[in-house]
Structure formats: C-alpha cells, structure tokens
Amino acid sequence: MMDAVAYQHVLLDDEKRELLRIARATLREHCYSGRIPPGKPHRECLVADAAVFVTLHRGDSLRGCVGMQQAVKPLYRAIQEMAVAAATRDPRFKAIEEEELDQVTIEISVLGPRQPVRTPAEIVIGTHGLSIEVAGAHGLLLPQVAIEARWSPSTFLEKVCSKAGLAADAWSVPEAQVEVFTAQVFNEKAYPPKPRS
C-alpha cells in the first residue's frame, strides 16, 4: 500500500547527526529508566511524518533491526520508537543491556516514496529497496541489504518473497503488490557526533 504522504526532504549532514544523536540519547535513557525522553527538534523537516528503520550493529554483526513501514509518525519520534524496538523487541536477539550500548553503532534508514514494479529489470541494486504484499503476507528489504549481499535484481525479488514467508516466485503472481523505494541511509561511523567546544 502506498503511503499517503511520503517523506521527500533530503536530509543535510547536520540533520543526520541530530537524528543519530536523538537515537543514541533515546537508547541511553530507555536502558536507564525504561522511558523515551520527551522534547522534539525545532527543525520542521524532522517533525514531518516518515517511515523509518533503525538498525543496530555490534562490530560487523547485526544486533537488531526494526522499522515502521508507513509514514504515520513524526520522523524524530519514529526513530526514537524504532531505536528502542531494535534494541529490545527484535525477536532474533536478546535485549541490549546498558553496558553494551557503547559497543553498538546505530544506522538509520529514512524511506522515500514507493513505486510499483513488475519485472527485475525495473530494480536498481544500490538504489532501490523492495517490499511485497500478497494475500496479507508482506515483507520488506532495505536497499543496503542487496548491496551487502551482492544480489542480482532477481535474487533480491526472491529474498523479499522469502522475508514475507512466500514462495520465491510469488512476486510474479498477478495479485502481488511489489514496490521499490529509495532510502536515505546514514550511520554513526559516517556521521560521528561533533566534539563539544
């Protein structure tokens, strides 16, 4: 299903750093008190509704990844909630403890508008993420997943079907809703906090 209003603002470097800072501060506060810190940014672009995923890594290993596929909450708030979810509610991993936080790096993916596709030729590896919905089953893979795994467009389609619990060729059935989307992807390695003066 297409988002009614998709996030289209191109984030500046300072905005990316602010969102990463918000995610980091949220994880620290939640580990300490179980709460999400109040307050919101002053920049209008950071309070616009957006679909987001937050991915946590420890070294080269995935440590959690949870997202909000529809743009139904302000960007900063969606990031706060998905950061907590990635740290505590990804069923593949145990919850992250406070003493582990300094070993975890945060990556944020802000999803752009979606467009329907019907063939592998329409998918650009390195640019597009994929989502599929068939008969109530749905799956989504971020653009960086295909890059890291070095998948072809055909393999990418098969993998998103698998993510949805579907047969590998389910994308080709007439009722399948297959969409591509772009994402602004940034992490703490590329955008470390600015040192305080």
Secondary structure, 3 states (H helix, E strand, C coil): CCCCCCCCCCCCHHHHHHHHHHHHHHHHHHHHHCCCCCCCCCCHHHCCEEEEEEEEEECCEEEEEEEEEEEEEEHHHHHHHHHHHHHHCCCCCCCCCHHHHHHEEEEEEEEEEEEECCCHHHCCCCCCEEEEEECCEEEEECHHHHHHHCCCHHHHHHHHHHHCCCCCCHHHCCCCEEEEEEEEEEECCCCCCCCCC
